[in-house]
Amino acid sequence: IDASLRGRPIGVGTLLSAIGVSDIVLAAVAGLSVLLLVWLEVTRRSFSRLLATATTGQALILLLILTAWFGHGYLNPGVLLGGDIGAHIARVLEVRRGLQDGTLPFWTNYQYAGAPLLWFTGPLLYVVGGGLDIALRDAVLTSKLLLFALHLLSGVLFFAWMRRLSIMPVAAMLAAAVFAGSFAHLHL
């Protein structure tokens, strides 16, 4: 980023000089993890067996791992996912201030030229966000945590619905992962 901002050419040397010890360790751990997964599958057929015979609990744990992976970008410092996240952050902050003052603003002239504010998402989202922000005191962090938690919850509830419809655990897990993951990838 620094080379780009300064107008310098970006080559292999520039990229290698930007790599730190933590980057090398992370790459090594990731590479070894992938090799371990491949080894476990080749020698023991662990994942094939898991996918063929997974219980509801095992499928749910795998779903939580997948949805956390798909949605981890919500928590990335300095990255705001979603096209209108700025408006959500502002609304969380505004509701927090309202809750602290003993009011709940539905209408204000400070945003949207006096039009009603973002209640189309559901007023409960902002009330929960405002209440959580009273404790966290950071509307950006509050919005990120709330969106990440809702992302995980959407996958779990979709999985529960699929299981309620008597869909097999692995198929329900895959459907729920696609459902929850589609929104995270859309935002990314």
C-alpha positions as CSV (number, residue, x, y, z in Angstrom):
1,I,0.0,0.0,0.0
2,D,2.8,2.4,0.9
3,A,4.6,1.7,-2.4
4,S,1.4,2.3,-4.3
5,L,0.7,5.6,-2.5
6,R,4.2,6.8,-3.2
7,G,4.0,5.9,-6.9
8,R,6.7,3.3,-6.7
9,P,6.6,0.1,-8.7
10,I,5.3,-2.9,-7.0
11,G,7.3,-6.1,-7.7
12,V,8.2,-9.3,-6.0
13,G,10.9,-7.6,-3.9
14,T,8.4,-5.0,-2.6
15,L,6.0,-7.7,-1.6
16,L,8.6,-9.8,0.1
17,S,9.9,-6.9,2.1
18,A,6.4,-6.2,3.4
19,I,6.1,-9.8,4.8
20,G,6.7,-10.0,8.6
21,V,7.4,-12.9,10.9
22,S,3.7,-13.2,11.8
23,D,2.8,-13.5,8.1
24,I,5.3,-16.3,7.6
25,V,4.0,-18.2,10.7
26,L,0.4,-17.7,9.6
27,A,1.2,-19.0,6.1
28,A,3.1,-22.0,7.6
29,V,0.3,-22.9,10.0
30,A,-2.3,-22.6,7.2
31,G,-0.2,-24.7,4.8
32,L,0.4,-27.4,7.5
33,S,-3.3,-27.4,8.4
34,V,-4.3,-28.0,4.8
35,L,-1.7,-30.8,4.5
36,L,-3.0,-32.4,7.8
37,L,-6.6,-32.3,6.4
38,V,-5.5,-33.9,3.2
39,W,-3.5,-36.6,5.1
40,L,-6.5,-37.4,7.4
41,E,-8.8,-37.8,4.4
42,V,-6.3,-39.9,2.4
43,T,-5.3,-42.2,5.3
44,R,-8.5,-42.5,7.3
45,R,-11.3,-41.1,5.1
46,S,-12.3,-39.0,8.1
47,F,-14.2,-36.3,6.3
48,S,-15.9,-38.7,3.8
49,R,-17.1,-40.7,6.8
50,L,-18.2,-37.6,8.7
51,L,-20.2,-36.3,5.7
52,A,-21.8,-39.7,5.2
53,T,-22.8,-40.3,8.9
54,A,-22.8,-36.9,10.6
55,T,-25.2,-36.5,13.5
56,T,-27.2,-33.3,13.9
57,G,-24.7,-32.0,16.5
58,Q,-21.6,-32.7,14.3
59,A,-23.3,-31.0,11.3
60,L,-24.1,-28.0,13.5
61,I,-20.5,-27.7,14.7
62,L,-19.3,-27.9,11.1
63,L,-21.9,-25.3,10.2
64,L,-20.7,-22.9,12.9
65,I,-17.1,-23.3,11.7
66,L,-18.1,-22.6,8.1
67,T,-20.3,-19.6,9.0
68,A,-17.6,-18.1,11.2
69,W,-15.2,-18.5,8.3
70,F,-17.6,-17.0,5.8
71,G,-18.4,-14.1,8.2
72,H,-15.0,-13.4,9.8
73,G,-14.6,-10.4,7.6
74,Y,-17.3,-8.6,9.5
75,L,-14.9,-8.3,12.4
76,N,-11.9,-7.3,10.3
77,P,-10.5,-4.0,11.7
78,G,-10.8,-1.1,9.3
79,V,-13.2,-2.9,6.9
80,L,-16.9,-2.0,6.8
81,L,-18.9,-4.7,5.1
82,G,-22.2,-3.9,3.5
83,G,-23.1,-1.0,1.2
84,D,-25.1,0.9,3.8
85,I,-23.2,0.0,7.0
86,G,-22.3,3.6,7.6
87,A,-26.0,4.4,8.0
88,H,-26.4,1.4,10.3
89,I,-23.5,2.6,12.4
90,A,-24.9,6.1,12.6
91,R,-28.3,4.7,13.6
92,V,-26.9,2.5,16.3
93,L,-25.1,5.6,17.7
94,E,-28.2,7.7,17.5
95,V,-30.3,5.1,19.3
96,R,-27.7,4.7,22.0
97,R,-27.7,8.4,22.6
98,G,-31.5,8.4,22.6
99,L,-31.6,5.5,25.1
100,Q,-29.1,7.3,27.3
101,D,-31.3,10.4,27.2
102,G,-34.5,8.5,27.8
103,T,-35.9,8.9,24.3
104,L,-36.1,6.8,21.2
105,P,-35.8,9.0,18.0
106,F,-38.0,7.8,15.2
107,W,-37.6,11.0,13.2
108,T,-34.9,13.5,13.0
109,N,-33.8,16.3,10.6
110,Y,-30.1,15.3,10.9
111,Q,-30.3,12.5,8.3
112,Y,-32.2,11.8,5.1
113,A,-33.5,15.3,4.8
114,G,-36.0,14.8,7.6
115,A,-37.3,11.5,6.2
116,P,-38.0,8.5,8.6
117,L,-34.8,6.7,9.6
118,L,-33.8,3.2,8.9
119,W,-36.6,1.3,10.5
120,F,-37.1,-0.8,7.5
121,T,-34.4,-3.2,8.8
122,G,-36.5,-3.7,11.8
123,P,-36.6,-1.4,14.8
124,L,-35.5,-4.1,17.2
125,L,-32.1,-4.3,15.4
126,Y,-31.3,-0.7,16.3
127,V,-32.7,-0.9,19.8
128,V,-30.5,-4.0,20.5
129,G,-27.6,-2.2,18.8
130,G,-28.1,0.9,20.8
131,G,-28.4,-1.0,24.0
132,L,-25.3,-3.0,23.2
133,D,-23.5,0.2,22.3
134,I,-24.2,1.6,25.8
135,A,-21.8,-1.1,27.1
136,L,-19.3,-1.1,24.2
137,R,-19.1,2.7,23.5
138,D,-18.0,2.1,19.9
139,A,-20.8,2.1,17.3
140,V,-18.5,0.6,14.7
141,L,-17.5,-2.3,16.9
142,T,-21.1,-2.7,18.0
143,S,-22.4,-2.9,14.4
144,K,-19.7,-5.4,13.5
145,L,-20.3,-7.7,16.4
146,L,-24.1,-7.4,15.9
147,L,-23.8,-8.2,12.2
148,F,-21.4,-11.1,12.8
149,A,-23.7,-12.6,15.5
150,L,-26.7,-12.2,13.2
151,H,-24.8,-13.9,10.5
152,L,-24.0,-16.9,12.7
153,L,-27.6,-17.0,14.0
154,S,-29.1,-16.9,10.5
155,G,-27.1,-20.1,9.6
156,V,-28.1,-21.8,12.8
157,L,-31.8,-20.9,12.4
158,F,-31.8,-22.0,8.7
159,F,-30.2,-25.3,9.8
160,A,-32.9,-25.8,12.4
161,W,-35.6,-25.1,9.9
162,M,-34.1,-27.6,7.4
163,R,-33.9,-30.2,10.2
164,R,-37.5,-29.4,11.2
165,L,-38.4,-30.3,7.5
166,S,-36.6,-33.6,8.0
167,I,-33.7,-32.8,5.8
168,M,-30.7,-35.0,6.6
169,P,-28.0,-33.3,8.8
170,V,-25.3,-32.8,6.1
171,A,-27.7,-31.6,3.5
172,A,-29.2,-29.2,6.1
173,M,-25.7,-28.0,7.0
174,L,-24.8,-27.4,3.4
175,A,-28.0,-25.5,2.7
176,A,-27.6,-23.3,5.9
177,A,-23.9,-22.6,5.0
178,V,-24.8,-21.5,1.5
179,F,-27.7,-19.4,2.9
180,A,-25.5,-17.6,5.6
181,G,-22.4,-17.6,3.4
182,S,-24.1,-16.0,0.5
183,F,-24.7,-12.8,2.4
184,A,-21.1,-12.6,3.8
185,H,-19.6,-13.2,0.3
186,L,-22.0,-10.6,-1.1
187,H,-20.8,-8.1,1.4
188,L,-17.1,-9.0,0.9
